[in-house]
Amino acid sequence: MTDDAAPQGLFKRWTLRLFFFFAVLYGTFAIPIFVLATDSATRLVEKTGIEPRTSYIVAAQILNAEPGTALFVFAMIFYPLTPTLAALTICIIVGGWPAVRELLSRLRPWQADISARVGLYWWAVAIVTMVALSLSYAFIQSRLVAPGAFSWNPGAFGLMPPIAWFIAAMFTDGGGCGEELGWRGFALPVLQSRYTPLISALILGVMWSAWHWNTRILNYWGDPLGLFYYLINFTTYCVAGTIIMIFFFNKVGGSALIGVMIHGLMNDSVQLKGVVSNAADLELQFWSNFALNVPYLIVAIALVWLTKGQLGFNADSPGRRIWTWPSTRQAFSR
């Protein structure tokens, strides 16, 4: 047995466990920063009048208006990057630069065996689907709250043309840009090499949700019932969203970039889903989050039923062939 065979064997057997471990470990480094910086940053952000959102554009605006928020903004940017950092860590250890190059190839809008016409078609369908989901949620939520409590508020994005809203929401979201090379670019191909697409979606959806839990626990500290309600709804949302993402990921041959776009629209920095004022009531929070799940669950269940659980996966097509670890480092360079 060669010197590097033992760690390779470990990483091959425990790829997903180690990926998730590193993602949580790296994310944990940001927690003390959030704890130390949140109170002061909140006051500074309130002074700017800029509502915090997941977009890099908004982060830059806050930092420009109040340089004292630098530590908090750094934590906001670093935390979503941790799944990608975890994926890069494993790639470097197991396969070196060829493995990193293979991972980065997942940022193509569609793979080589997918024609531009087919690729653009599925991108268009994905965008229309996500916008429809956001507007459906906005409609449901507007019916749950008192008159006048629901509104649309694009904030700083309102100064840009509407088409720029969508581009900003799709490709400047910290969650999508930071996370997706890890979740959909790395973990999903490994999962689909071992399990069916539907089982892969269920596993990845729970992993995606669980990775957020440490920050959510901070947000709901002292409110265990609120945390319980939130985690039920949020995990359901992540699983349903993952099913939708996997379908489009497979349809374009395995693209983490389409995941970036979908994730960005799910996070909704331009607030197509609308805004509810005075949503402190626990029951309202529960039903508001539940309303978010309804349209996603309908689409996810429809995709599972229409594709018989395959979610667009086709192992025979070269562009959709799922990447697995080589037996040796040299195999990656072939």
Helices and strands as residue ranges (DSSP letters): H 5-13, H 15-48, H 56-65, G 67-69, H 70-94, H 96-104, G 105-107, H 116-144, E 150-151, G 155-159, H 162-171, H 174-182, I 183-187, H 188-192, H 197-219, H 224-251, H 256-267, E 275-276, H 282-307, G 318-320, G 330-333
